[in-house]
């Protein structure tokens, strides 16, 4: 059994109308009820709570302290009631779009996503960021609808472009000059690990993992600070980085790409967002 009496949403709607218009007459007009009906509804609310909610005079209506407190709750109850109705009756017809993307694209694409969201007000965006391997696995399990990932070339996506990578080291505290060379890299399963370790093996240089993180921003900062040499997208280069290359015995890495995936049967809204991400990232279909 309920410990507390339940609020009637229709009564709360009438109460909010009177509060916002400061008039029983105008409030009744707003909710298409008679003034006497609205007055009775407010009186029932006051009886239910055991306190006056409105102070009435011949010229105006004012909220009591309790009325002001109830007004905030009433608006929230009405909004939640409408949200539940819309969610369960299909008014939010576009549902949820589950988008996955690498960490370094989550913030730069915010404005693009904001414009898209305003054009699709009934669509909820669920955005996941993380390692590309994890995002691709989630997509294959159909836990994501649209993904932007970094991958080795050869896996046919909807659209892709080459991902330019740089060998990065600290300008002030270069790891490549140490023995063994300290490396900053993603955890097992992360991109670029094999290339990073393989390059030093080919040079006959001893190495150790000095810093490991699943965060792209953290790896970039760690490398610039001297925690380890790394291999990252060119966009991650910081002022504190030294770029290594052929003079250091390190060849250019060209077999990675930024790729976008979505399914053939995806809703129109997913296809629209995909095209905008393709244009933003300068991907080629």
C-alpha contacts under 8 A as a table, 3 or more apart, distances in Angstrom:
res1	aa1	res2	aa2	distance
2	X	5	X	7.04
5	X	48	X	7.70
7	X	11	X	7.64
7	X	12	X	7.32
8	X	11	X	5.30
8	X	12	X	6.37
9	X	12	X	4.94
9	X	13	X	6.15
9	X	77	X	7.31
9	X	78	X	6.21
9	X	81	X	7.79
10	X	13	X	5.01
10	X	14	X	6.46
11	X	14	X	5.17
11	X	15	X	6.25
11	X	38	X	7.96
11	X	41	X	5.72
11	X	42	X	7.19
11	X	45	X	7.74
12	X	15	X	4.90
12	X	16	X	6.10
12	X	74	X	5.79
12	X	75	X	8.00
12	X	78	X	7.42
13	X	16	X	5.20
13	X	17	X	6.21
13	X	31	X	7.65
13	X	74	X	7.66
13	X	78	X	7.13
14	X	17	X	5.07
14	X	18	X	6.35
14	X	27	X	6.82
14	X	28	X	7.13
14	X	31	X	6.48
14	X	38	X	6.16
14	X	41	X	7.39
14	X	42	X	7.61
15	X	18	X	5.29
15	X	19	X	6.25
15	X	38	X	7.71
15	X	41	X	7.71
15	X	42	X	6.08
15	X	71	X	7.87
16	X	19	X	5.00
16	X	20	X	6.04
16	X	71	X	6.41
16	X	74	X	7.09
16	X	75	X	7.23
17	X	20	X	5.24
17	X	21	X	6.13
17	X	26	X	7.95
17	X	27	X	4.61
17	X	28	X	7.42
17	X	30	X	6.66
17	X	31	X	7.20
18	X	21	X	5.27
18	X	22	X	5.38
18	X	23	X	5.40
18	X	24	X	5.40
18	X	26	X	7.19
18	X	27	X	4.36
18	X	28	X	7.37
19	X	22	X	5.06
19	X	23	X	7.35
19	X	27	X	7.79
19	X	61	X	7.88
19	X	62	X	7.69
19	X	63	X	7.03
19	X	71	X	7.64
20	X	27	X	7.70
21	X	24	X	7.85
21	X	26	X	6.18
21	X	27	X	5.89
22	X	26	X	7.89
22	X	27	X	7.59
22	X	60	X	6.45
22	X	61	X	5.00
22	X	62	X	6.54
23	X	26	X	5.34
23	X	27	X	5.82
23	X	60	X	6.40
23	X	61	X	5.79
24	X	27	X	4.99
24	X	28	X	5.88
24	X	35	X	6.07
24	X	38	X	7.04
24	X	39	X	6.94
24	X	61	X	7.78
25	X	28	X	5.23
25	X	29	X	6.36
25	X	35	X	5.62
26	X	29	X	5.03
26	X	30	X	6.25
27	X	30	X	5.10
27	X	31	X	6.58
27	X	35	X	7.99
27	X	38	X	7.89
28	X	31	X	5.38
28	X	32	X	5.88
28	X	33	X	5.08
28	X	34	X	5.71
28	X	35	X	5.25
28	X	38	X	6.05
29	X	32	X	4.94
29	X	33	X	6.35
29	X	34	X	7.43
29	X	35	X	7.96
30	X	33	X	7.91
33	X	37	X	6.49
33	X	38	X	6.76
34	X	37	X	5.25
34	X	38	X	6.47
35	X	38	X	5.21
35	X	39	X	6.10
36	X	39	X	5.05
36	X	40	X	6.14
37	X	40	X	5.10
37	X	41	X	6.23
38	X	41	X	5.00
38	X	42	X	6.28
39	X	42	X	5.28
39	X	43	X	6.17
40	X	43	X	4.98
40	X	44	X	6.18
41	X	44	X	5.11
41	X	45	X	6.40
42	X	45	X	5.01
42	X	46	X	6.32
43	X	46	X	5.06
43	X	47	X	6.18
44	X	47	X	5.01
44	X	48	X	6.00
45	X	48	X	4.97
45	X	49	X	6.25
46	X	49	X	5.23
46	X	50	X	5.63
46	X	51	X	5.41
46	X	52	X	5.49
46	X	53	X	6.21
47	X	50	X	4.96
47	X	51	X	6.94
51	X	66	X	7.39
52	X	55	X	7.41
52	X	64	X	6.91
52	X	66	X	7.24
52	X	67	X	7.36
53	X	63	X	6.03
53	X	64	X	5.29
53	X	65	X	7.50
53	X	66	X	5.70
53	X	67	X	4.05
53	X	68	X	7.76
54	X	61	X	6.52
54	X	62	X	5.59
54	X	63	X	4.55
54	X	64	X	5.44
54	X	67	X	6.22
55	X	61	X	5.72
55	X	62	X	5.09
55	X	63	X	6.10
55	X	64	X	6.47
56	X	60	X	6.44
56	X	61	X	4.84
56	X	62	X	6.68
57	X	60	X	5.49
57	X	61	X	6.33
63	X	66	X	7.71
63	X	67	X	5.16
63	X	68	X	5.97
64	X	67	X	4.88
64	X	68	X	6.31
65	X	68	X	5.25
65	X	69	X	6.49
66	X	69	X	5.11
66	X	70	X	6.19
67	X	70	X	5.10
67	X	71	X	6.04
68	X	71	X	5.12
68	X	72	X	6.82
69	X	72	X	5.70
69	X	73	X	6.90
70	X	73	X	5.13
70	X	74	X	5.89
71	X	74	X	5.00
71	X	75	X	6.23
72	X	75	X	5.45
72	X	76	X	6.53
73	X	76	X	5.14
73	X	77	X	6.13
74	X	77	X	5.11
74	X	78	X	6.12
75	X	78	X	5.21
75	X	79	X	6.11
76	X	79	X	5.09
76	X	80	X	6.06
77	X	80	X	5.16
77	X	81	X	6.06
78	X	81	X	5.07
78	X	82	X	6.25
79	X	82	X	5.15
79	X	83	X	6.12
80	X	83	X	4.96
80	X	84	X	6.11
81	X	84	X	5.27
81	X	85	X	6.29
82	X	85	X	5.10
82	X	86	X	6.13
83	X	86	X	5.16
83	X	87	X	6.04
84	X	87	X	5.17
84	X	88	X	6.14
85	X	88	X	5.38
85	X	89	X	5.94
86	X	89	X	5.42
86	X	90	X	6.08
86	X	91	X	4.73
86	X	92	X	5.82
87	X	90	X	5.93
87	X	91	X	6.46
87	X	92	X	5.70
88	X	91	X	7.76
89	X	92	X	7.90
90	X	93	X	5.08
91	X	122	X	7.82
92	X	95	X	5.67
92	X	122	X	4.92
92	X	123	X	6.80
93	X	122	X	6.94
93	X	123	X	7.76
94	X	120	X	7.93
94	X	122	X	6.22
94	X	123	X	5.19
94	X	269	X	7.64
95	X	122	X	7.06
95	X	123	X	5.38
95	X	124	X	6.43
96	X	123	X	5.68
96	X	124	X	4.74
96	X	125	X	5.96
96	X	126	X	6.92
97	X	123	X	6.98
97	X	124	X	6.24
97	X	125	X	5.13
97	X	126	X	6.16
97	X	144	X	7.97
97	X	145	X	6.43
97	X	146	X	7.82
97	X	270	X	6.94
98	X	125	X	6.16
98	X	126	X	4.77
98	X	127	X	6.02
98	X	128	X	7.71
98	X	143	X	7.53
98	X	144	X	4.92
98	X	145	X	5.16
98	X	146	X	6.50
99	X	125	X	7.12
99	X	126	X	6.07
99	X	127	X	4.78
99	X	128	X	6.23
99	X	144	X	5.98
99	X	145	X	6.09
99	X	146	X	4.96
99	X	147	X	5.73
100	X	127	X	5.69
100	X	128	X	4.67
100	X	129	X	5.78
100	X	130	X	7.96
100	X	135	X	6.07
100	X	144	X	6.62
100	X	146	X	6.34
100	X	147	X	4.56
100	X	148	X	6.21
100	X	149	X	7.91
101	X	105	X	6.44
101	X	106	X	6.55
101	X	127	X	7.66
101	X	128	X	6.47
101	X	129	X	5.18
101	X	130	X	7.03
101	X	132	X	7.47
101	X	135	X	7.24
101	X	147	X	5.74
101	X	148	X	4.71
101	X	149	X	6.00
102	X	105	X	5.63
102	X	106	X	6.69
102	X	129	X	5.28
102	X	130	X	5.55
102	X	131	X	6.43
102	X	132	X	6.27
102	X	148	X	6.90
102	X	149	X	6.23
102	X	150	X	7.64
103	X	106	X	5.37
103	X	107	X	7.83
103	X	129	X	5.22
103	X	130	X	5.88
103	X	131	X	7.86
103	X	215	X	7.32
103	X	216	X	6.69
103	X	217	X	7.97
104	X	107	X	6.93
104	X	108	X	7.46
104	X	216	X	6.96
104	X	217	X	7.43
105	X	108	X	5.41
105	X	109	X	6.03
106	X	109	X	5.79
106	X	110	X	6.76
106	X	129	X	6.86
107	X	110	X	5.37
108	X	111	X	7.37
109	X	112	X	5.24
109	X	113	X	6.22
110	X	113	X	5.09
110	X	114	X	6.05
111	X	114	X	4.98
111	X	115	X	6.32
112	X	115	X	5.39
112	X	116	X	6.32
112	X	276	X	7.84
113	X	116	X	4.99
113	X	117	X	5.99
114	X	117	X	5.04
114	X	118	X	6.29
115	X	118	X	5.25
115	X	119	X	6.47
116	X	119	X	5.18
116	X	120	X	6.32
116	X	273	X	7.17
117	X	120	X	4.97
117	X	121	X	5.73
117	X	123	X	6.96
117	X	124	X	7.84
117	X	125	X	7.75
118	X	121	X	5.36
120	X	123	X	5.49
120	X	269	X	7.92
121	X	124	X	7.89
128	X	135	X	7.95
129	X	135	X	7.65
130	X	134	X	6.84
130	X	135	X	6.68
130	X	214	X	7.43
130	X	215	X	7.71
131	X	134	X	5.35
131	X	135	X	6.37
131	X	190	X	6.49
131	X	214	X	6.72
132	X	135	X	5.00
132	X	136	X	6.02
132	X	149	X	5.02
132	X	150	X	5.69
132	X	151	X	7.23
132	X	190	X	7.52
132	X	191	X	7.74
133	X	136	X	5.19
133	X	137	X	6.20
133	X	149	X	7.90
133	X	151	X	7.98
133	X	189	X	6.87
133	X	190	X	6.73
133	X	191	X	7.85
134	X	137	X	5.11
134	X	138	X	6.19
135	X	138	X	5.08
135	X	139	X	6.20
135	X	144	X	7.89
135	X	147	X	7.00
135	X	149	X	7.15
136	X	139	X	5.02
136	X	140	X	6.25
136	X	147	X	7.22
136	X	149	X	7.03
137	X	140	X	5.07
137	X	141	X	6.27
138	X	141	X	5.05
138	X	142	X	6.29
138	X	143	X	5.14
138	X	144	X	5.98
139	X	142	X	4.88
139	X	143	X	5.52
139	X	144	X	4.65
139	X	145	X	6.61
139	X	146	X	7.44
139	X	147	X	7.01
140	X	143	X	7.46
141	X	144	X	7.81
142	X	145	X	6.81
144	X	147	X	6.98
145	X	262	X	6.06
145	X	263	X	7.31
145	X	266	X	7.54
145	X	270	X	7.57
146	X	260	X	7.43
146	X	261	X	5.79
146	X	262	X	4.80
146	X	263	X	7.84
146	X	270	X	7.10
146	X	274	X	7.28
147	X	260	X	5.68
147	X	261	X	5.35
147	X	262	X	6.81
148	X	258	X	7.04
148	X	259	X	5.68
148	X	260	X	4.50
148	X	261	X	6.64
149	X	258	X	5.75
149	X	259	X	5.34
149	X	260	X	6.39
150	X	163	X	7.69
150	X	191	X	7.92
150	X	256	X	6.96
150	X	257	X	5.66
150	X	258	X	4.55
150	X	259	X	6.09
151	X	155	X	7.96
151	X	191	X	7.50
151	X	256	X	5.56
151	X	257	X	5.55
151	X	258	X	6.53
151	X	259	X	7.09
152	X	155	X	7.33
152	X	255	X	5.71
152	X	256	X	4.37
152	X	257	X	6.16
153	X	255	X	5.49
153	X	256	X	5.34
153	X	257	X	5.87
157	X	160	X	6.69
157	X	259	X	5.97
157	X	260	X	5.87
157	X	261	X	5.50
158	X	259	X	7.33
158	X	260	X	5.66
158	X	261	X	5.34
158	X	262	X	7.08
158	X	285	X	5.94
159	X	259	X	5.77
159	X	260	X	5.43
159	X	261	X	7.40
159	X	278	X	6.97
159	X	283	X	5.63
159	X	284	X	5.14
159	X	285	X	4.05
160	X	257	X	6.37
160	X	258	X	5.42
160	X	259	X	4.22
160	X	260	X	6.30
160	X	283	X	4.76
160	X	284	X	5.35
160	X	285	X	6.51
161	X	257	X	5.45
161	X	258	X	5.47
161	X	259	X	6.74
161	X	282	X	7.15
161	X	283	X	4.98
161	X	284	X	6.10
162	X	254	X	7.35
162	X	255	X	7.63
162	X	256	X	6.11
162	X	257	X	4.20
162	X	258	X	6.23
163	X	233	X	6.72
163	X	254	X	7.51
163	X	256	X	5.47
163	X	257	X	4.41
163	X	258	X	5.67
164	X	233	X	5.74
164	X	234	X	5.79
164	X	253	X	7.72
164	X	254	X	7.03
164	X	256	X	7.70
164	X	257	X	7.97
165	X	231	X	6.60
165	X	232	X	5.40
165	X	233	X	4.29
165	X	234	X	5.21
165	X	252	X	7.70
165	X	253	X	6.37
165	X	254	X	7.60
166	X	231	X	5.68
166	X	232	X	5.65
166	X	233	X	6.06
166	X	234	X	5.45
166	X	237	X	7.98
166	X	243	X	6.76
166	X	244	X	7.47
166	X	252	X	7.71
166	X	253	X	7.91
167	X	229	X	7.40
167	X	230	X	5.95
167	X	231	X	4.67
167	X	232	X	6.81
167	X	243	X	5.80
167	X	244	X	5.16
167	X	245	X	6.69
167	X	250	X	7.77
168	X	223	X	7.04
168	X	224	X	7.81
168	X	229	X	5.78
168	X	230	X	5.26
168	X	231	X	5.97
168	X	232	X	7.21
168	X	237	X	7.35
168	X	241	X	6.09
168	X	242	X	5.83
168	X	243	X	4.91
168	X	244	X	6.05
169	X	174	X	5.68
169	X	175	X	6.47
169	X	176	X	7.35
169	X	223	X	5.75
169	X	224	X	6.21
169	X	226	X	7.11
169	X	228	X	6.74
169	X	229	X	4.50
169	X	230	X	6.46
169	X	241	X	5.54
169	X	242	X	5.06
169	X	243	X	6.36
169	X	244	X	7.06
170	X	173	X	5.16
170	X	174	X	4.65
170	X	175	X	6.85
170	X	223	X	5.78
170	X	224	X	4.37
170	X	225	X	6.01
170	X	226	X	4.94
170	X	228	X	7.61
170	X	229	X	7.17
170	X	240	X	6.15
170	X	241	X	4.81
170	X	242	X	5.47
171	X	174	X	5.93
171	X	224	X	6.91
171	X	226	X	7.99
171	X	240	X	5.56
171	X	241	X	5.06
171	X	242	X	4.63
172	X	225	X	7.72
172	X	226	X	7.27
172	X	240	X	7.24
173	X	225	X	7.15
173	X	226	X	4.92
174	X	177	X	5.93
174	X	178	X	7.63
174	X	226	X	6.10
174	X	228	X	7.83
174	X	229	X	7.49
174	X	242	X	7.87
175	X	178	X	5.47
175	X	181	X	5.59
175	X	182	X	5.55
175	X	183	X	7.53
175	X	226	X	6.30
175	X	227	X	7.23
175	X	228	X	5.43
175	X	229	X	5.63
176	X	179	X	7.84
176	X	181	X	5.28
176	X	182	X	7.26
176	X	229	X	6.61
177	X	181	X	6.97
178	X	181	X	5.12
178	X	182	X	7.35
179	X	182	X	7.98
179	X	205	X	7.92
179	X	206	X	6.55
179	X	207	X	7.17
180	X	205	X	7.22
180	X	206	X	4.77
180	X	207	X	4.51
180	X	208	X	6.27
181	X	205	X	7.35
181	X	206	X	6.21
181	X	207	X	4.38
181	X	208	X	6.20
181	X	228	X	7.51
181	X	229	X	7.61
182	X	207	X	5.85
182	X	208	X	5.21
182	X	209	X	5.72
182	X	210	X	4.97
182	X	211	X	7.89
182	X	227	X	6.81
182	X	228	X	4.58
182	X	229	X	6.27
183	X	207	X	7.04
183	X	208	X	6.14
183	X	209	X	4.81
183	X	210	X	5.25
183	X	211	X	6.46
183	X	227	X	7.25
183	X	228	X	4.08
183	X	229	X	4.75
183	X	230	X	5.94
184	X	209	X	6.33
184	X	210	X	5.90
184	X	211	X	4.55
184	X	212	X	5.70
184	X	213	X	7.92
184	X	219	X	6.27
184	X	222	X	7.18
184	X	223	X	6.31
184	X	227	X	6.61
184	X	228	X	4.53
184	X	229	X	5.71
184	X	230	X	5.20
185	X	192	X	7.77
185	X	193	X	6.34
185	X	209	X	7.42
185	X	211	X	6.50
185	X	212	X	5.08
185	X	213	X	6.57
185	X	219	X	6.73
185	X	230	X	6.22
185	X	231	X	7.73
186	X	189	X	7.75
186	X	190	X	5.05
186	X	191	X	6.84
186	X	192	X	7.80
186	X	193	X	6.78
186	X	212	X	5.56
186	X	213	X	5.24
186	X	214	X	5.29
186	X	215	X	7.67
186	X	219	X	7.76
187	X	190	X	5.52
187	X	212	X	6.00
187	X	213	X	6.13
187	X	214	X	6.13
188	X	193	X	7.81
190	X	193	X	6.59
190	X	214	X	7.72
191	X	194	X	7.77
192	X	195	X	5.25
192	X	196	X	6.05
192	X	231	X	6.42
192	X	232	X	7.55
193	X	196	X	5.18
193	X	197	X	6.19
194	X	197	X	5.35
194	X	198	X	5.69
195	X	198	X	5.07
195	X	199	X	5.94
196	X	199	X	5.48
196	X	200	X	6.82
196	X	230	X	6.92
196	X	231	X	6.34
197	X	200	X	5.48
197	X	201	X	6.24
197	X	207	X	7.85
198	X	201	X	4.97
198	X	202	X	6.10
199	X	202	X	5.17
199	X	203	X	6.46
199	X	250	X	6.72
200	X	203	X	4.98
200	X	204	X	6.22
200	X	205	X	5.28
200	X	206	X	7.21
200	X	207	X	7.27
201	X	204	X	4.99
201	X	205	X	5.90
201	X	206	X	7.31
202	X	205	X	7.68
203	X	249	X	7.14
209	X	212	X	7.05
209	X	228	X	7.75
210	X	227	X	6.13
210	X	228	X	5.89
211	X	219	X	7.79
211	X	222	X	7.43
211	X	227	X	6.25
211	X	228	X	6.55
212	X	219	X	7.49
213	X	216	X	7.65
213	X	218	X	6.87
213	X	219	X	6.38
214	X	219	X	7.94
215	X	218	X	5.15
215	X	219	X	6.26
216	X	219	X	5.17
216	X	220	X	6.28
216	X	236	X	7.91
217	X	220	X	5.20
217	X	221	X	6.22
217	X	236	X	7.39
218	X	221	X	5.15
218	X	222	X	5.93
219	X	222	X	5.05
219	X	223	X	6.07
219	X	230	X	7.82
220	X	223	X	5.30
220	X	224	X	6.29
220	X	230	X	7.99
220	X	232	X	7.62
220	X	236	X	6.09
220	X	237	X	7.02
220	X	238	X	7.27
221	X	224	X	5.19
221	X	225	X	6.16
221	X	238	X	7.63
222	X	225	X	5.09
222	X	226	X	6.40
222	X	227	X	5.28
222	X	228	X	6.93
223	X	226	X	5.20
223	X	227	X	5.26
223	X	228	X	4.96
223	X	229	X	5.74
223	X	230	X	6.49
223	X	241	X	7.40
224	X	227	X	7.52
224	X	238	X	6.87
224	X	239	X	7.94
224	X	240	X	4.97
224	X	241	X	4.92
224	X	242	X	7.89
225	X	240	X	7.19
226	X	229	X	7.63
232	X	236	X	6.51
232	X	237	X	8.00
233	X	236	X	5.67
233	X	237	X	7.69
234	X	237	X	5.69
237	X	241	X	6.36
238	X	241	X	5.40
244	X	247	X	7.49
244	X	248	X	6.22
244	X	250	X	7.10
245	X	248	X	5.44
245	X	249	X	6.56
245	X	250	X	4.92
245	X	251	X	6.32
245	X	252	X	7.13
246	X	249	X	4.88
246	X	250	X	4.95
246	X	251	X	5.61
246	X	252	X	7.69
247	X	250	X	7.29
253	X	256	X	7.58
258	X	283	X	7.83
259	X	283	X	7.63
260	X	274	X	7.68
260	X	278	X	7.54
262	X	266	X	6.85
262	X	270	X	7.82
262	X	271	X	7.78
262	X	274	X	7.66
263	X	266	X	5.29
266	X	270	X	6.06
266	X	271	X	6.70
267	X	270	X	5.43
267	X	271	X	6.62
268	X	271	X	5.11
268	X	272	X	6.19
269	X	272	X	5.08
269	X	273	X	6.33
270	X	273	X	5.24
270	X	274	X	6.08
271	X	274	X	4.94
271	X	275	X	6.24
272	X	275	X	5.26
272	X	276	X	6.47
273	X	276	X	5.11
273	X	277	X	6.22
274	X	277	X	5.14
274	X	278	X	6.11
275	X	278	X	4.97
275	X	279	X	6.25
276	X	279	X	5.10
276	X	280	X	6.05
277	X	280	X	4.92
277	X	281	X	5.96
278	X	281	X	5.34
278	X	282	X	5.79
278	X	283	X	4.93
278	X	284	X	7.36
279	X	282	X	4.98
279	X	283	X	6.44
280	X	283	X	7.87
